[in-house]
């Protein structure tokens, strides 16, 4: 069954009545949703004890998708990431079986370079055998060479909205990870019921759909609507 989630676990007032009235924000969120995308790891390091506390706050079947730090994707730009990536994955150990996909979001300026990407993916796979998905934002990643390399290392493609590189029609089947940022105003715009039904068709049965239009609080309501349609 697909996991419908939001980026982080904020619960806006306009949908608060759909959640438990008491408990931590994460516990209240996890009583309704089966997964969440952790974005804060992109900006800063978290202690293993933080992940352990989060894991203890959610049911056994709950899953955490975790965004790879910007020091790896935006500062190092996937170069010489061996030690940094290993440390990041080690810190996630307390999540155990509740760890979902690792999300690798690349900066718009990072073009596909065969050798650099190959080494980065080898590094990631030497350390982490579980699902990794990638959201790219430079047109060069639409090349056959890039797609072949992603397939070789079993790195799943993110179907993102607004579409930048990989158009929905470029997916031969359902996507492992759909990431909806809000359109036309990124991070703010809410999706219509028609939009939500359309995107639901692209989500793999065992995939994820994450609403990232959190700036206006629209993500939670949109995710609840999709969860009703999909489930």
C-alpha positions as CSV (number, residue, x, y, z in Angstrom):
1,X,0.0,0.0,0.0
2,X,1.4,3.4,-1.0
3,X,2.5,5.8,1.8
4,X,1.0,9.2,1.6
5,X,2.9,11.7,3.6
6,X,4.0,15.3,4.1
7,X,7.3,17.0,4.5
8,X,7.7,17.2,8.3
9,X,4.7,16.6,10.6
10,X,3.1,20.0,11.2
11,X,-0.6,19.8,11.7
12,X,-2.4,23.0,10.7
13,X,-5.3,24.3,12.7
14,X,-7.8,23.8,9.8
15,X,-7.4,20.0,9.9
16,X,-6.5,19.6,13.6
17,X,-9.9,18.0,14.2
18,X,-8.8,15.0,12.1
19,X,-6.0,14.2,14.6
20,X,-5.8,13.2,18.2
21,X,-6.0,16.2,20.6
22,X,-3.1,15.1,22.9
23,X,0.4,13.8,22.4
24,X,3.5,15.1,20.6
25,X,3.1,16.5,17.2
26,X,4.8,13.4,15.6
27,X,2.7,10.9,17.6
28,X,-0.5,12.7,16.6
29,X,0.6,12.8,13.0
30,X,1.6,9.1,13.0
31,X,-1.8,8.1,14.3
32,X,-3.2,9.1,10.9
33,X,-0.4,8.9,8.4
34,X,1.9,5.9,7.8
35,X,5.0,7.9,6.9
36,X,6.7,11.2,6.9
37,X,9.6,12.9,5.0
38,X,12.3,14.3,7.3
39,X,13.6,17.5,5.7
40,X,15.6,18.8,8.7
41,X,18.4,16.4,8.0
42,X,19.1,18.4,4.9
43,X,20.1,21.5,7.0
44,X,21.7,20.1,10.1
45,X,23.1,17.0,11.8
46,X,20.8,15.1,14.3
47,X,22.0,12.9,17.1
48,X,21.2,9.2,17.0
49,X,19.2,9.8,20.2
50,X,16.9,12.1,18.2
51,X,16.1,9.4,15.7
52,X,15.6,6.9,18.5
53,X,13.1,9.2,20.2
54,X,11.2,9.7,16.9
55,X,11.2,6.0,16.3
56,X,9.7,5.3,19.7
57,X,7.0,7.9,19.0
58,X,5.4,6.1,16.1
59,X,3.7,2.7,15.4
60,X,5.7,-0.3,14.1
61,X,4.4,0.1,10.6
62,X,5.4,3.8,10.3
63,X,8.2,4.8,8.0
64,X,10.6,7.7,7.8
65,X,11.9,9.0,4.4
66,X,15.0,11.0,5.2
67,X,16.6,13.7,3.1
68,X,20.3,13.5,2.5
69,X,22.3,16.5,3.9
70,X,23.0,19.5,1.7
71,X,26.7,19.2,2.6
72,X,26.6,16.1,0.4
73,X,24.4,17.2,-2.4
74,X,24.9,21.0,-2.6
75,X,28.3,21.7,-0.9
76,X,30.3,18.7,-1.9
77,X,28.1,18.2,-5.0
78,X,28.4,14.4,-4.7
79,X,32.2,14.6,-4.8
80,X,34.3,12.9,-2.0
81,X,31.3,12.1,0.1
82,X,32.5,8.7,1.4
83,X,33.0,9.6,5.1
84,X,30.2,12.1,5.2
85,X,27.6,9.7,3.8
86,X,28.7,6.9,6.1
87,X,28.3,9.1,9.1
88,X,24.9,10.2,8.0
89,X,23.7,6.6,7.5
90,X,25.2,5.5,10.8
91,X,23.2,8.1,12.7
92,X,20.0,6.7,11.2
93,X,20.6,3.3,12.7
94,X,18.1,3.8,15.6
95,X,15.3,4.0,13.0
96,X,15.8,0.4,12.3
97,X,13.1,-1.1,10.1
98,X,11.2,2.2,10.2
99,X,13.7,3.8,7.9
100,X,12.2,4.3,4.5
101,X,13.9,5.8,1.4
102,X,16.8,8.2,1.5
103,X,15.9,11.3,-0.6
104,X,18.8,12.8,-2.6
105,X,17.7,16.2,-4.0
106,X,20.3,17.8,-6.3
107,X,20.7,21.6,-6.8
108,X,19.5,23.0,-10.1
109,X,23.1,23.8,-11.2
110,X,24.4,20.2,-10.8
111,X,24.6,18.7,-14.3
112,X,25.1,15.0,-14.9
113,X,28.7,14.0,-15.0
114,X,29.1,10.3,-15.7
115,X,32.2,9.6,-13.6
116,X,31.3,11.8,-10.6
117,X,27.8,10.3,-10.5
118,X,29.1,6.8,-10.8
119,X,31.5,7.2,-7.9
120,X,28.8,8.8,-5.7
121,X,26.3,6.1,-6.4
122,X,28.9,3.4,-5.7
123,X,29.7,5.1,-2.4
124,X,26.1,5.2,-1.5
125,X,25.5,1.6,-2.4
126,X,28.6,0.4,-0.6
127,X,27.1,1.8,2.6
128,X,23.3,1.6,2.1
129,X,21.5,-1.2,0.3
130,X,18.0,0.0,1.1
131,X,15.9,2.3,-1.2
132,X,17.4,5.6,-2.4
133,X,15.5,8.0,-4.6
134,X,16.8,11.1,-6.4
135,X,15.2,14.4,-7.4
136,X,17.3,16.1,-10.1
137,X,16.8,19.7,-11.4
138,X,19.2,20.0,-14.3
139,X,18.0,18.9,-17.8
140,X,21.2,16.9,-18.4
141,X,19.8,14.2,-16.1
142,X,17.2,13.3,-18.8
143,X,20.0,11.7,-20.9
144,X,20.0,8.0,-21.6
145,X,23.4,7.7,-19.9
146,X,22.0,9.2,-16.7
147,X,19.0,6.9,-16.7
148,X,21.1,3.9,-17.3
149,X,23.4,4.7,-14.4
150,X,20.4,5.2,-12.1
151,X,19.0,1.9,-13.1
152,X,22.4,0.2,-12.6
153,X,22.6,1.4,-9.0
154,X,18.9,1.0,-8.4
155,X,18.4,4.7,-7.6
156,X,14.7,5.5,-8.0
157,X,13.6,8.6,-9.9
158,X,11.4,11.1,-8.2
159,X,8.4,12.3,-10.1
160,X,8.2,15.9,-9.0
161,X,5.7,18.7,-9.5
162,X,6.4,21.3,-10.9
163,X,8.1,19.1,-13.5
164,X,11.7,20.2,-14.3
165,X,13.5,17.3,-15.9
166,X,11.6,14.0,-15.8
167,X,8.1,14.6,-17.1
168,X,5.4,12.3,-15.9
169,X,5.1,10.7,-19.4
170,X,8.8,9.6,-19.2
171,X,7.9,7.1,-16.5
172,X,7.1,3.7,-18.1
173,X,5.1,2.7,-14.9
174,X,4.2,4.1,-11.5
175,X,6.9,6.1,-9.7
176,X,8.5,4.9,-6.5
177,X,8.4,8.5,-5.1
178,X,6.2,11.4,-6.1
179,X,7.1,14.7,-4.6
180,X,4.5,17.6,-4.9
181,X,5.9,21.0,-4.1
182,X,2.8,23.1,-5.0
183,X,1.9,24.6,-8.3
184,X,1.9,27.3,-9.6
185,X,3.4,28.8,-6.4
186,X,6.0,26.4,-5.2
187,X,5.7,25.4,-1.5
188,X,2.5,27.4,-1.2
189,X,-0.2,26.5,-3.7
190,X,-2.7,23.9,-2.8
191,X,-3.8,21.1,-5.2
192,X,-7.3,20.7,-6.3
193,X,-9.1,17.4,-5.8
194,X,-8.8,16.8,-9.6
195,X,-5.0,17.3,-9.3
196,X,-4.8,15.0,-6.4
197,X,-6.6,12.2,-8.2
198,X,-4.4,12.6,-11.2
199,X,-1.2,12.4,-9.2
200,X,-2.5,9.4,-7.3
201,X,-2.4,7.4,-10.5
202,X,1.3,7.8,-10.7
203,X,2.1,6.4,-7.3
204,X,3.4,2.9,-7.1
205,X,1.5,0.5,-4.9
206,X,4.6,0.3,-2.6
207,X,5.7,3.8,-3.3
208,X,5.5,7.2,-1.6
209,X,3.7,10.4,-2.4
210,X,4.9,13.4,-0.3
211,X,3.3,16.8,-0.3
212,X,5.9,19.5,0.2
213,X,3.6,22.5,-0.2
214,X,3.9,23.2,3.6
215,X,4.6,26.9,3.6
216,X,0.8,27.7,3.5
217,X,-0.2,24.6,5.5
218,X,-1.8,23.1,2.4
219,X,0.3,19.9,2.5
220,X,-1.6,18.2,5.3
221,X,-5.1,18.7,3.8
222,X,-3.9,17.6,0.4
223,X,-2.3,14.5,1.8
224,X,-5.5,13.6,3.7
225,X,-7.5,14.0,0.5
226,X,-5.2,11.8,-1.5
227,X,-5.1,9.2,1.3
228,X,-8.9,9.0,1.0
229,X,-8.7,8.4,-2.7
230,X,-5.9,5.9,-2.7
231,X,-7.0,3.9,0.3
